[in-house]
Amino acid sequence: MPSFFEDLIQNIPAIFYRCNCDEHWTAHFINEAIYEVCGHPATDFVDNQVRAFKSIVYPADVKNVDARIDDAIGKKNPGRSNIGL
């Protein structure tokens, strides 16, 4: 049975995720809103089972997104990311 928090996160029309700070941003959690953005279910991304989260970032934006993530890690401020997918 899902918790109130899980139910809330799954029903917000925005992508919520938790990932490693590795080369492919390996996701440990991602809500179902990802499907509306890219047409792939969340389960495809968890632990890179089918695809890496990074694989759906527009190729021309990958460098910028990597830089923003590195900056956030350097500041120890995971915060929120408003990256364009």
C-alpha positions in Angstrom: 0.0 0.0 0.0 1.5 3.3 -1.0 2.2 5.9 1.6 0.6 9.4 1.5 3.9 10.8 0.4 4.3 8.3 -2.4 0.8 8.9 -3.6 1.3 12.7 -3.5 4.6 12.5 -5.5 3.1 10.2 -8.1 0.2 12.6 -8.7 2.1 15.9 -9.0 2.4 16.9 -12.7 6.2 17.4 -12.5 9.1 15.0 -12.6 10.5 14.1 -9.2 13.6 11.9 -9.1 16.4 10.9 -6.9 19.6 9.8 -8.6 23.3 9.2 -8.1 25.8 11.8 -9.2 27.4 9.3 -11.6 28.0 9.6 -15.3 24.5 8.5 -16.3 22.6 10.0 -13.3 21.4 6.6 -12.3 17.9 7.0 -10.9 16.7 5.3 -7.8 13.3 6.8 -7.9 11.4 8.7 -10.6 7.7 9.4 -10.6 5.3 8.5 -13.4 5.2 12.1 -14.8 8.3 11.1 -16.8 6.0 9.3 -19.1 4.2 12.5 -20.2 7.6 14.0 -21.1 9.3 11.2 -23.0 6.8 8.4 -23.5 8.7 5.9 -21.4 7.5 4.6 -18.0 9.4 5.4 -14.8 10.4 1.7 -14.4 12.6 2.1 -17.5 14.8 4.6 -15.7 15.1 3.0 -12.2 18.7 1.7 -11.9 19.0 2.3 -15.7 17.0 -0.9 -16.4 16.1 0.1 -20.0 17.6 3.6 -20.3 19.5 6.2 -18.4 17.8 9.4 -17.3 20.6 11.3 -19.0 19.6 9.7 -22.3 16.4 11.8 -22.6 18.2 15.2 -22.2 18.4 17.0 -25.5 22.0 16.3 -26.6 22.9 20.0 -27.0 21.9 20.6 -23.4 23.9 17.7 -21.8 27.1 19.8 -21.2 25.1 22.6 -19.6 23.1 20.2 -17.4 26.3 18.4 -16.3 27.8 21.8 -15.4 24.8 22.7 -13.3 24.8 19.4 -11.5 28.6 19.7 -10.8 28.0 23.2 -9.5 25.2 22.0 -7.2 27.3 19.2 -5.9 30.2 21.5 -5.3 28.0 23.8 -3.3 26.5 20.8 -1.5 23.1 22.1 -2.6 21.1 19.5 -4.4 18.1 21.8 -4.5 15.9 21.5 -7.5 16.8 21.4 -11.1 14.9 23.1 -13.9 16.5 21.3 -16.7 15.0 21.1 -20.1 14.3 17.6 -21.3 
